[in-house]
Amino acid sequence: MPLGARTNWASQPWMLVEHNDLEVEWQQATEEGRDLASVEAEFADLRASQLDTEELRVRAEALLDRVQELPLVAGYAHEEPSDLDGIRAVRPEAALPPKGRPDRATLEDKALGAWCGRASGCLLGKPAEGRRRWQIEKYLKAQSRWPLDDYFSLQADAELARECGFDLSWRAAYTEGIDHMPEDDDTNYTVTGLAIYKQSGPGFTPVDVARFWLSNIPIFHVCTAERVAYRNLVDGIGPPASAACRNVYREWIGAQIRADFFGYVCPGDPERAAGLAWRDACISHVKNGIYGEMWVAAMLAAAYVTDDPEAVIRAGMAQIPARCRLTAGLEHVLGLWQRRVDYWEAVEDLHARWKEDRSHDWCHTISNAEVVAMALLWGERDFGRTICYSVMPGFDTDCNGATSGSVLGLMLGRKALPERWIAPMNDTLMTGVAGYHKVSLTAVAQETVELMG
């Protein structure tokens, strides 16, 4: 998610002020299986208002509180606890068992591959974030660069760039201006995981995560679910209540992009990685928002010991509920892959089920997890193809590029990554995390290996 122009994401003095937020809450609660019959009239009345008076804002906040207390509809098909014991109790029976970790040299190569792969995939997706699929395709076709196979280029007609929503003034995100990895929340959170682990140790708690955020990350460096949780924490609402209180974004992608370090530090142990990820996710997300972070962390831990993308995806799925919506979405993608559906047909299928013009779909954990799974499967262990496949469908392009690049970068190791994707960053990562404003990717990878114990 971009760091610019974030004041539209829950930045006002109240929690719910825009009609879009009411639409997001209705869709979110419906997908969770809430029985909304008793609040339908209140939703309709508030949607018809302008929410520009204190009375209306109080009513809107009360409505959010009431939704959290509603029962599920009869016969709801999914089982979706948010507590760790509850999640572990409803995992599928089959799981990738922990294996002996690789030797030190291999760990160092894979950890560096992960950090570099994450940065590269994120950088690839940055110029396209917020753009729709048609805009990405039109921009690239005008340059004879479609399908995408390199970083985005500044060599574009200014009028076309405006039509397609590309900001050509942001040179550091385009191939002509790349000389480091610029700050992005996707990489900020990876460094945050490292810093929390260093500061509080492997036994860190959700409260440790919350304290670190408040002490080291400015509020305008987080958005959506994280910003609502941040405000809740400031108001004295601790985890896990901080995740659910008036948080319409509670299953959006924010936790999923915070997973990576917790996988990096758990070679061959997906269950432990998922447990660490849960401690981080539960301060800002619930249900599938949590599962997304657990899935990614577990995939990364498994990628140390298997080079099969499908096995890695399933190793992640083994750590989340068998009957959750995220599992259902990933099984759908795996089914397309097993039937040897063409990649572009899979993209069309994705867009038929998730509407990129609807913010909830565009930024949801599940829609973007499906993009990552598609990229890993159809990318067939080719690094460039994989990160490009994670960006061309649209949705949250820098997040998905970062996650797919991280998983495959770890799986392949730094020595196997093409220099044309990695060398332009000059081993340099900029972040907004206190104490880590400019870091070496090699250095943080070495720290990661030291922290494995």
Phi, psi and omega in degrees: 000144187285155179271345180273153172053051182265358187294350177279350184262089173055038183262354181284168182294348177244174187268329186225111186226346185246150179298328179300325179294325176295320178296318179298316181295321179298313181293317180300311182294324177297314180295328177289348180089017179293143175276102189265007185303321185284347182243004184300317181294321179293319175302312182297319182294316181289326178294331180279349181266177179260356181052037184250016174235158180300321180300314181293323179294320177297318177297320180295317178294321177296325178295317176301317179297320182293321180302322181296340182264355183287145177285168174279154177291152179298136177079014179303133194279347189248153178240111193222074175287160177249344179278150187296316179298319179296320179297313183294332181288340184241022173289160173294157183292320183282132178213149176287116182288151175302143180237167175299135183289156177295170178290170187301316182298320179292319177301316181296318180294317181289320178297318178293321176300322180294310180298315180292319179296321179295314180297316181296314179296321178296315181298321177300318185276348186300312182296335185266355184296133182087349177278149176275163183305317182295327179291319178298313182294316181295318179300314183286322180297325179295339179258004186057042181238021178253135358292155181302132176215017180199172174301153179296150183248149175282348186285082183213151173297131186299321180293319177296318179300318178296317179299321183270359174079020180267129181267101185282352177283345182269072190299328186296346181261359181246154189304326181291339184245002184287122169219006175193174173267111180292166179298140176205148182296332178299320178271332173305316184290329177294317177293324177300317177301316177300313183294320178297316181297319178294318186286317188250352177083176183295345177267019181306153183242167174304326178294322176299319178299313181299315180296321180297314179305308186294332183270338191231348183238119177298147186298328181278006171263005174233161182212176180045239186300323181294322181290321176297315179298319179302312179297322177297318179298317177299326180279004177088013177264105186274171178290147004271357181299332179300336182280328189259335187294109175051040184247093182289346183262020194293348174240019178281180195285352189307317180289323181302327181276358178261003192283333205298314183300326183291335170280320180303325189269005183234061184301125176075007184232077182301324182295315179296317180301316180295324178295318176298317180298323178301317181300327178282314188293327191288352178279344185226348187225164176228164170045240186294337172298320175289315185299326179300318179291320179296319180298312182294315180299317180293321176301315182296317178300319180290330183295344174291335190237002174215145179249022179258112182303321179295319178297322179294315178301316181289329175297323175293318180295334180292347182256007178234165184303139181293334185244035176265166181293327178296315176302317180299318179295318180291323176296324177298314179296316178299324177296319176298318180296316182294333176274003178059039173294140178298146181307314184291330173294322178295323177296316178298320178298317178302312184288338176288333183261334181235129185261110186292342177279355178257119189303323181298317178290318183300323188249011184283152176304311191290314180303317182284328173297322177296321177299316179299314180298318177300315181298317181293322182284304183285342176289338173051046173068012172268117189298309182299315179298320183297311182290328176292321177295338179274348182255320186299330179289351186084213189062212189275084195296318182287325177297314184287323174298318180297314183292314179294322177295325179294311182296312182287326176299321177291316182300315184277327186087154185301322184297336182266355182278136180297133183298330184295339176270332189257317187302322183301339182279352176052036175057027187234129179235127174260140180222168175257015182269129182305131179088355183224035187292329175220116184228158174270132176299322177297319182293317181289330175294319178295320176299320179302313181295320179298326183280353177294337178077000000 
